[in-house]
Amino acid sequence: ALSYAEIGEGAAEGYELMAGSAREQATSYVSKKYGKEAGELARHTAGAAANFGRAALTARRVVDVKRMVKKAARRRVKEVAKNAVR
């Protein structure tokens, strides 16, 4: 069975591959159409956008982990309470 961490790592790897490819394609297109300096600007802009996306993905993974821990704790408390009543 896959763990939550493995799924998160796979999503992060996929994001990195997609962002890197998109940055390369955007840089190449802009460079050919508008020149080398414009291509460099596109590369830096795409890099900044990728960094923002990476930060958002990381934040989401942290929030999801906290939510999962809270749910597991609630379930455990209910189970303990149910067994104590018996």
N, C-alpha and C positions, 0 to 999 in steps of 0.2 A: 504494500500500500504506500502511496505517496504521502509524504508529510507536508504540512503547511509550508515549511521552510523550503522544501524542494520545489514546490509549485511557485513560491515567490521568487526563488532564484531563477527558475525557468522564464518567468515573466520578465524579470530584470534583464536577463540575457537577450531575450527576444527584443525588448525595447532598445537595448544598446545596438543590436544589429540593424534594426529598422532606422534608428536615429542616425547612425553612422552612414548608412546607405543614402538616406534622404539628404544629409548634409553634402555628401559627395556629388549627388545628382544635381542639387540646387546650385552648388558652386560651379560645376561644369557648365550647366546651362547658362547661368548668369555671366560667366567668364566669356563664353563664346558669343553671347548676344550683346553684352555691354562693355566687355573689356576685363583685364586682369584685376584692376583695383575694385571694380564692382563685384567681381567674383570673390575677392578676399572679404569684402563687407558681407556678402551673402554667407560665407563660411563662418564668420564670427557671429552673425545674427542667428544662423541655424544652430551653432554651438550653444549660444545662450538659451535658445528655446529648448534644446535638448537637456541642458542642465536644469532648467525649470521643471521640465517633465520628469526628470529623474528624481528631483526633490519631492514632487507631488506623489510619485509612485512610492517612494520611501515612506513618506508621511502616511499614506493610505495603508501600507503594510503594517506600520506601527499601530495605527488606530484599530485595524482589524484584529491584531493580536490582542490588544487590550479588551476588545469586545468579546473575543473568544474566551479569554481567561475569565471574564465576568460571568459569561453564560455557564461555563464549566463549574465555577464556584457556586452559582445559584443552584444548578442541578445537584451538586454534591450535598449542599445544605439540605435540600428537599429530601434526598435519599436518606441522609443521616436522621433527619426528623421523622421520616416515615418508619424507619427501622427502630427508632427509639420508642415509638408509640406501640409497636407490636409487642 
